[in-house]
Amino acid sequence: MEKHSILINVFGRQFPASVDAEEKVVIEEAARTVNAKIKAFRAQYKTQDDLDIAIMCCLDIMTEYLKDRTQSAQKVETALQQLSRLEQQLDAPVP
């Protein structure tokens, strides 16, 4: 797959990266999300320094990720249980 060189702007800093075409869109969206969170945290915690803001954003983003991952796993487990019940019903002898 072809690599694209991009500049990612996060927290007022530019980071060069070489990414696949599909990654480019995701990384750019991630950078926009991080920057939006930084802006929100800066507005809420005006006295915090940049490192504190960055750490708070990291913690917030990771918390959201872990919650989403747990919810997704629970949904998959529920779907698998439902499929198993349907499979049992289909395999049951017809009276």
FIVEX-274220 format. One record per residue (C-alpha): y, x, z; residue in three letters; residue number from 1. Coordinates in Angstrom, 3 decimals, decimal comma. Last residue first. Layout:
REM FIVEX-274220
ATOM         Y         X         Z  code  pos
ATOM         Y         X         Z   ALA  NUM
...
This chain:
REM FIVEX-274220
ATOM         Y         X         Z  code  pos
ATOM   -32,927   -42,156    17,071   PRO   95
ATOM   -31,194   -39,288    15,200   VAL   94
ATOM   -32,158   -35,942    16,635   PRO   93
ATOM   -29,246   -33,868    18,000   ALA   92
ATOM   -28,138   -31,032    15,724   ASP   91
ATOM   -24,898   -32,779    14,736   LEU   90
ATOM   -24,102   -33,604    18,339   GLN   89
ATOM   -24,830   -30,033    19,412   GLN   88
ATOM   -22,554   -28,728    16,648   GLU   87
ATOM   -19,812   -31,077    17,771   LEU   86
ATOM   -20,145   -29,833    21,352   ARG   85
ATOM   -20,046   -26,200    20,162   SER   84
ATOM   -16,993   -26,895    18,031   LEU   83
ATOM   -15,212   -28,408    21,030   GLN   82
ATOM   -16,091   -25,390    23,170   GLN   81
ATOM   -14,849   -23,046    20,437   LEU   80
ATOM   -11,573   -24,967    20,176   ALA   79
ATOM   -11,044   -24,786    23,943   THR   78
ATOM   -11,739   -21,030    23,947   GLU   77
ATOM    -9,331   -20,501    21,042   VAL   76
ATOM    -6,643   -22,496    22,850   LYS   75
ATOM    -7,173   -20,468    26,042   GLN   74
ATOM    -6,928   -17,208    24,091   ALA   73
ATOM    -3,706   -18,388    22,482   SER   72
ATOM    -2,230   -19,334    25,861   GLN   71
ATOM    -3,116   -15,924    27,283   THR   70
ATOM    -1,620   -14,119    24,278   ARG   69
ATOM     1,543   -16,235    24,469   ASP   68
ATOM     1,966   -15,472    28,179   LYS   67
ATOM     1,355   -11,758    27,530   LEU   66
ATOM     3,926   -11,683    24,732   TYR   65
ATOM     6,558   -13,542    26,745   GLU   64
ATOM     6,095   -11,128    29,664   THR   63
ATOM     6,275    -8,177    27,271   MET   62
ATOM     9,580    -9,435    25,844   ILE   61
ATOM    11,083    -9,984    29,293   ASP   60
ATOM     9,948    -6,582    30,586   LEU   59
ATOM    11,286    -4,795    27,537   CYS   58
ATOM    14,582    -6,676    27,773   CYS   57
ATOM    14,936    -5,791    31,479   MET   56
ATOM    14,234    -2,140    30,670   ILE   55
ATOM    16,865    -2,100    27,911   ALA   54
ATOM    19,455    -3,766    30,174   ILE   53
ATOM    18,739    -1,266    32,969   ASP   52
ATOM    19,090     1,618    30,496   LEU   51
ATOM    22,378     0,228    29,182   ASP   50
ATOM    24,018    -0,022    32,609   ASP   49
ATOM    24,137    -3,242    34,600   GLN   48
ATOM    27,501    -4,681    35,678   THR   47
ATOM    27,676    -7,404    33,020   LYS   46
ATOM    24,317    -8,923    33,865   TYR   45
ATOM    24,307   -12,307    32,100   GLN   44
ATOM    26,313   -11,311    29,025   ALA   43
ATOM    24,471    -7,998    28,722   ARG   42
ATOM    21,146    -9,811    29,124   PHE   41
ATOM    22,012   -12,237    26,324   ALA   40
ATOM    23,190    -9,455    23,988   LYS   39
ATOM    20,082    -7,407    24,727   ILE   38
ATOM    17,919   -10,465    24,050   LYS   37
ATOM    19,632   -11,014    20,693   ALA   36
ATOM    19,205    -7,330    19,825   ASN   35
ATOM    15,502    -7,498    20,644   VAL   34
ATOM    15,047   -10,608    18,503   THR   33
ATOM    16,955    -9,099    15,563   ARG   32
ATOM    14,879    -5,899    15,837   ALA   31
ATOM    11,655    -7,935    15,905   ALA   30
ATOM    12,764    -9,848    12,814   GLU   29
ATOM    13,427    -6,561    11,009   GLU   28
ATOM    10,044    -5,261    12,118   ILE   27
ATOM     8,274    -8,393    10,878   VAL   26
ATOM     9,997    -8,345     7,484   VAL   25
ATOM     9,330    -4,647     6,961   LYS   24
ATOM     5,723    -4,866     8,149   GLU   23
ATOM     4,703    -6,908     5,111   GLU   22
ATOM     6,264    -4,369     2,705   ALA   21
ATOM     4,568    -1,445     4,445   ASP   20
ATOM     6,715     0,749     6,677   VAL   19
ATOM     8,502     4,106     6,814   SER   18
ATOM    11,000     4,106     9,642   ALA   17
ATOM    14,490     5,389    10,383   PRO   16
ATOM    15,994     4,387    13,743   PHE   15
ATOM    19,654     3,458    14,073   GLN   14
ATOM    21,201     2,841    17,469   ARG   13
ATOM    23,396    -0,033    18,655   GLY   12
ATOM    20,648    -1,475    20,843   PHE   11
ATOM    18,325    -1,678    17,860   VAL   10
ATOM    19,227    -1,032    14,224   ASN    9
ATOM    16,188    -0,296    12,082   ILE    8
ATOM    16,782     1,817     9,007   LEU    7
ATOM    14,203     1,359     6,289   ILE    6
ATOM    12,001     3,523     4,079   SER    5
ATOM     9,391     1,498     2,233   HIS    4
ATOM     5,708     2,412     1,976   LYS    3
ATOM     3,479     1,224    -0,859   GLU    2
ATOM     0,000     0,000     0,000   MET    1
